[in-house]
Amino acid sequence: MEISNTITETQPQKFELPVDSEHKATEFRSFSVAAPHMRAFHLSWISFFACFVSTFAAPPLLPIIRDNLNLTATDIGNAGMASVCGAVFARIAMGTACDLFGPRLASASLILLTAPAVYFTSMASSPVSYLLVRFFAGFSLATFVSTQFWMSSMFSASVVGTANGVAGGCGNLGGGATQLIMPLVFGVICDIGAVKFTAWRIAFFIPALFQTLTAFAILIFGQDLPDGNYQMLQKSGNKQKDSFSSVLYHGITNYRGWILAMTYGYCFGVELTVDNIIAEYFYDRFNLTLHTAGVIAASFGLANLFSRPIGGMISDMMAKRFGMRGRLWALWAVQTLGGVFCSILGQVGSLSASVAVMIIFSIFVQAACGLTFGVVPFVSRRSLGVISGMTGGGGNVGAVLTQLIFFQGSKYSKEVGITLMGVMIICCTLPIFLIYFPQWGGMICGPSTEKIATEEDYYVSEWSSKEKENGLHQASLKFADNSISERGRRAHSAAKPSEDTPPTNV
């Protein structure tokens, strides 16, 4: 995360949105393109959307691809795991890269590095080559971390859950959109005259080109922070480079990050798993056409358009009334209900009931993703990128484990696997009860009455005495002041009078 030094006196910068003391926007206007806040929002979700389309471009065409490459059920399961397991470490690395170099350069670089794998999918000729291209293309999902980091750097505490939820939801929409896009592109190419085993290969050039273009858009139009790019701020002396070891240390030693990584594995991880299996599930179980199965499967991912943003909004609304404790209770309740509906999905036997339950399940599990990243920005100010990367990586770990346990080979039918996956969601959501912030409390206990019990003490504790003497903790002080709202309405009303001053356009 950015580290502010003593800011030299300059002319106040003008912003189109009202901002707080860190120049983070205190309002979220989804249809605005105001620079730099809303421009960063649109660039981040569009690029993440493109990466999602590329990573999951294969499953909608799997009935054709498996016949062409002679893929077995085990080959398909291994490739599905490969598509998400590569991003586990990529997401952690992305978080650290965002902390040190900024989200703009980090995300654009990864997008350009993974685009060739999408192009090379058209050249796959065996189960091994198919697995490899899916593995390397899956690294691009780490752009989710840069998306959430970017939003947390641009939007204030009062709207950060909404900003993260909408950006993540619009990006995850790619998982549903690709279920429609790829069969449509495949059909058009077939209509032109290509045979089906050639048409699916040509189709992959569309998501690959889209992904490449988004990277250049980020580099040309993007900005790391409200006040400028990392490199510019470092040269001007308004920001200093942080130590890699310190950023990493304060991230991995914060137990709250590990718990959120585990629970995220069973909301976003489940979403990734379903993206890999759902089209084939409906195609095989209900004897549907490829197009019909793709449309039904698309409805699961397309729910991200509103379900994940709703999760972020619920998180912010609960925080206004109940503070951080409200965010945690909402996360646990929504994700647990997602597990219940997932188990029900595996038990229903009719097509109409399966579609209805799948849509309800998708709303809850995706809303839980938005709720998770309503909590993440407050775990650590100094190591926000690392915490975001750990949490995002946990989502991929959950996807890998779920597919390995329930959907690889023929140990379980897909119906049984989906049912057991729901039970696992419920169980792996329970550790949220262990998350506790001394200054705000947790789900069961209120804030601490001894030791560290203020926002300032919590966030400044990430800096050494020597670093504080050099003024490197000033950004954490500002963030702590802007995070007092996490006490909840009743506690926040007793805060110092200066906090009642409405934000202005600086």
Solvent accessible surface area in square Angstrom, and as a share of the most:
residue,aa,sasa,rsa
1,M,2,0.01
2,E,19,0.08
3,I,3,0.02
4,S,22,0.14
5,N,33,0.17
6,T,107,0.62
7,I,83,0.42
8,T,79,0.46
9,E,172,0.77
10,T,96,0.56
11,Q,160,0.71
12,P,89,0.56
13,Q,73,0.32
14,K,164,0.70
15,F,11,0.04
16,E,117,0.53
17,L,1,0.00
18,P,13,0.08
19,V,3,0.02
20,D,18,0.09
21,S,61,0.39
22,E,24,0.11
23,H,38,0.17
24,K,6,0.03
25,A,0,0.00
26,T,25,0.14
27,E,69,0.31
28,F,37,0.16
29,R,107,0.39
30,S,40,0.26
31,F,202,0.84
32,S,28,0.18
33,V,109,0.63
34,A,7,0.06
35,A,40,0.31
36,P,10,0.07
37,H,1,0.00
38,M,0,0.00
39,R,100,0.37
40,A,2,0.01
41,F,4,0.02
42,H,39,0.17
43,L,23,0.12
44,S,2,0.01
45,W,57,0.20
46,I,62,0.32
47,S,3,0.02
48,F,0,0.00
49,F,28,0.12
50,A,0,0.00
51,C,0,0.00
52,F,0,0.00
53,V,3,0.02
54,S,5,0.03
55,T,3,0.02
56,F,0,0.00
57,A,0,0.00
58,A,3,0.02
59,P,4,0.02
60,P,2,0.01
61,L,0,0.00
62,L,4,0.02
63,P,10,0.07
64,I,22,0.11
65,I,0,0.00
66,R,56,0.20
67,D,82,0.43
68,N,37,0.19
69,L,10,0.05
70,N,121,0.62
71,L,17,0.08
72,T,77,0.45
73,A,65,0.50
74,T,62,0.36
75,D,35,0.18
76,I,24,0.12
77,G,10,0.10
78,N,42,0.21
79,A,1,0.00
80,G,3,0.03
81,M,21,0.09
82,A,7,0.05
83,S,0,0.00
84,V,0,0.00
85,C,42,0.25
86,G,4,0.03
87,A,0,0.00
88,V,16,0.09
89,F,159,0.66
90,A,13,0.10
91,R,0,0.00
92,I,55,0.28
93,A,63,0.49
94,M,9,0.04
95,G,0,0.00
96,T,11,0.06
97,A,27,0.21
98,C,0,0.00
99,D,2,0.01
100,L,29,0.14
101,F,116,0.48
102,G,0,0.00
103,P,0,0.00
104,R,52,0.19
105,L,89,0.44
106,A,11,0.09
107,S,3,0.02
108,A,0,0.00
109,S,46,0.29
110,L,25,0.12
111,I,0,0.00
112,L,59,0.30
113,L,136,0.68
114,T,8,0.05
115,A,4,0.03
116,P,58,0.36
117,A,11,0.08
118,V,1,0.01
119,Y,60,0.23
120,F,113,0.47
121,T,6,0.03
122,S,13,0.08
123,M,137,0.61
124,A,2,0.01
125,S,87,0.56
126,S,40,0.26
127,P,43,0.27
128,V,103,0.59
129,S,32,0.21
130,Y,2,0.01
131,L,57,0.28
132,L,83,0.41
133,V,17,0.10
134,R,15,0.05
135,F,54,0.23
136,F,102,0.42
137,A,6,0.04
138,G,0,0.00
139,F,54,0.23
140,S,0,0.00
141,L,0,0.00
142,A,0,0.00
143,T,1,0.00
144,F,0,0.00
145,V,0,0.00
146,S,3,0.02
147,T,2,0.01
148,Q,1,0.00
149,F,0,0.00
150,W,2,0.01
151,M,0,0.00
152,S,7,0.04
153,S,0,0.00
154,M,0,0.00
155,F,2,0.01
156,S,8,0.05
157,A,7,0.06
158,S,45,0.29
159,V,23,0.13
160,V,4,0.02
161,G,0,0.00
162,T,19,0.11
163,A,0,0.00
164,N,0,0.00
165,G,0,0.00
166,V,13,0.07
167,A,0,0.00
168,G,0,0.00
169,G,0,0.00
170,C,18,0.11
171,G,0,0.00
172,N,0,0.00
173,L,25,0.13
174,G,0,0.00
175,G,1,0.01
176,G,0,0.00
177,A,12,0.09
178,T,0,0.00
179,Q,1,0.01
180,L,69,0.34
181,I,55,0.28
182,M,0,0.00
183,P,16,0.10
184,L,122,0.61
185,V,26,0.15
186,F,22,0.09
187,G,27,0.26
188,V,75,0.43
189,I,20,0.10
190,C,39,0.24
191,D,128,0.66
192,I,141,0.72
193,G,62,0.60
194,A,27,0.21
195,V,102,0.59
196,K,97,0.41
197,F,73,0.30
198,T,59,0.34
199,A,0,0.00
200,W,0,0.00
201,R,53,0.19
202,I,78,0.39
203,A,0,0.00
204,F,4,0.02
205,F,99,0.41
206,I,90,0.45
207,P,2,0.01
208,A,0,0.00
209,L,94,0.47
210,F,72,0.30
211,Q,0,0.00
212,T,26,0.15
213,L,104,0.52
214,T,8,0.05
215,A,0,0.00
216,F,98,0.41
217,A,29,0.22
218,I,1,0.01
219,L,53,0.26
220,I,122,0.62
221,F,111,0.46
222,G,10,0.10
223,Q,50,0.22
224,D,3,0.02
225,L,7,0.04
226,P,5,0.03
227,D,55,0.29
228,G,4,0.04
229,N,41,0.21
230,Y,5,0.02
231,Q,120,0.53
232,M,103,0.46
233,L,13,0.07
234,Q,40,0.18
235,K,159,0.67
236,S,63,0.41
237,G,34,0.33
238,N,31,0.16
239,K,7,0.03
240,Q,72,0.32
241,K,153,0.65
242,D,22,0.11
243,S,51,0.33
244,F,111,0.46
245,S,75,0.48
246,S,27,0.17
247,V,0,0.00
248,L,51,0.25
249,Y,124,0.47
250,H,42,0.19
251,G,0,0.00
252,I,72,0.36
253,T,79,0.46
254,N,19,0.10
255,Y,94,0.36
256,R,25,0.09
257,G,0,0.00
258,W,137,0.48
259,I,20,0.10
260,L,0,0.00
261,A,10,0.08
262,M,96,0.43
263,T,0,0.00
264,Y,0,0.00
265,G,1,0.01
266,Y,11,0.04
267,C,0,0.00
268,F,0,0.00
269,G,0,0.00
270,V,0,0.00
271,E,0,0.00
272,L,0,0.00
273,T,0,0.00
274,V,3,0.01
275,D,3,0.01
276,N,12,0.06
277,I,11,0.06
278,I,1,0.01
279,A,8,0.06
280,E,20,0.09
281,Y,3,0.01
282,F,0,0.00
283,Y,62,0.24
284,D,74,0.38
285,R,75,0.28
286,F,37,0.15
287,N,133,0.68
288,L,32,0.16
289,T,87,0.51
290,L,36,0.18
291,H,124,0.55
292,T,52,0.30
293,A,1,0.01
294,G,2,0.02
295,V,66,0.38
296,I,21,0.11
297,A,2,0.01
298,A,0,0.00
299,S,33,0.21
300,F,0,0.00
301,G,1,0.01
302,L,60,0.30
303,A,5,0.04
304,N,0,0.00
305,L,104,0.52
306,F,94,0.39
307,S,0,0.00
308,R,0,0.00
309,P,8,0.05
310,I,73,0.37
311,G,0,0.00
312,G,0,0.00
313,M,83,0.37
314,I,48,0.24
315,S,0,0.00
316,D,8,0.04
317,M,119,0.53
318,M,55,0.25
319,A,4,0.03
320,K,120,0.51
321,R,88,0.32
322,F,104,0.43
323,G,0,0.00
324,M,0,0.00
325,R,76,0.28
326,G,2,0.02
327,R,2,0.01
328,L,0,0.00
329,W,98,0.35
330,A,10,0.08
331,L,0,0.00
332,W,63,0.22
333,A,38,0.30
334,V,19,0.11
335,Q,1,0.00
336,T,25,0.15
337,L,79,0.39
338,G,0,0.00
339,G,0,0.00
340,V,58,0.33
341,F,48,0.20
342,C,0,0.00
343,S,20,0.13
344,I,70,0.36
345,L,2,0.01
346,G,5,0.05
347,Q,126,0.56
348,V,31,0.18
349,G,53,0.50
350,S,56,0.36
351,L,63,0.31
352,S,86,0.55
353,A,36,0.28
354,S,0,0.00
355,V,34,0.20
356,A,52,0.40
357,V,19,0.11
358,M,0,0.00
359,I,62,0.32
360,I,67,0.34
361,F,0,0.00
362,S,0,0.00
363,I,53,0.27
364,F,52,0.22
365,V,0,0.00
366,Q,0,0.00
367,A,5,0.04
368,A,0,0.00
369,C,0,0.00
370,G,0,0.00
371,L,0,0.00
372,T,0,0.00
373,F,1,0.00
374,G,0,0.00
375,V,0,0.00
376,V,1,0.01
377,P,6,0.04
378,F,1,0.00
379,V,0,0.00
380,S,0,0.00
381,R,8,0.03
382,R,6,0.02
383,S,0,0.00
384,L,6,0.03
385,G,0,0.00
386,V,0,0.00
387,I,0,0.00
388,S,1,0.01
389,G,0,0.00
390,M,7,0.03
391,T,0,0.00
392,G,0,0.00
393,G,2,0.02
394,G,10,0.09
395,G,0,0.00
396,N,0,0.00
397,V,60,0.35
398,G,2,0.02
399,A,0,0.00
400,V,28,0.16
401,L,75,0.37
402,T,0,0.00
403,Q,6,0.03
404,L,84,0.42
405,I,71,0.36
406,F,17,0.07
407,F,21,0.09
408,Q,50,0.22
409,G,29,0.28
410,S,107,0.69
411,K,159,0.67
412,Y,66,0.25
413,S,58,0.37
414,K,60,0.26
415,E,52,0.23
416,V,69,0.40
417,G,0,0.00
418,I,3,0.01
419,T,23,0.13
420,L,62,0.31
421,M,0,0.00
422,G,0,0.00
423,V,73,0.42
424,M,48,0.21
425,I,0,0.00
426,I,55,0.28
427,C,73,0.44
428,C,21,0.12
429,T,0,0.00
430,L,93,0.46
431,P,27,0.17
432,I,0,0.00
433,F,67,0.28
434,L,123,0.61
435,I,1,0.00
436,Y,64,0.25
437,F,0,0.00
438,P,25,0.16
439,Q,8,0.03
440,W,8,0.03
441,G,0,0.00
442,G,3,0.02
443,M,4,0.02
444,I,113,0.57
445,C,77,0.46
446,G,29,0.28
447,P,73,0.46
448,S,28,0.18
449,T,136,0.79
450,E,122,0.55
451,K,189,0.80
452,I,66,0.33
453,A,36,0.28
454,T,58,0.34
455,E,4,0.02
456,E,95,0.43
457,D,68,0.35
458,Y,20,0.07
459,Y,0,0.00
460,V,17,0.10
461,S,62,0.40
462,E,15,0.07
463,W,14,0.05
464,S,59,0.38
465,S,79,0.51
466,K,149,0.63
467,E,34,0.15
468,K,71,0.30
469,E,145,0.65
470,N,88,0.45
471,G,12,0.12
472,L,25,0.13
473,H,24,0.11
474,Q,68,0.30
475,A,3,0.03
476,S,1,0.01
477,L,48,0.24
478,K,78,0.33
479,F,15,0.06
480,A,2,0.02
481,D,55,0.29
482,N,32,0.17
483,S,0,0.00
484,I,16,0.08
485,S,33,0.21
486,E,2,0.01
487,R,85,0.31
488,G,3,0.03
489,R,144,0.52
490,R,188,0.69
491,A,46,0.35
492,H,57,0.25
493,S,90,0.58
494,A,90,0.69
495,A,20,0.15
496,K,109,0.46
497,P,111,0.70
498,S,75,0.48
499,E,39,0.17
500,D,113,0.59
501,T,94,0.55
502,P,97,0.61
503,P,66,0.42
504,T,85,0.49
505,N,77,0.40
506,V,48,0.27
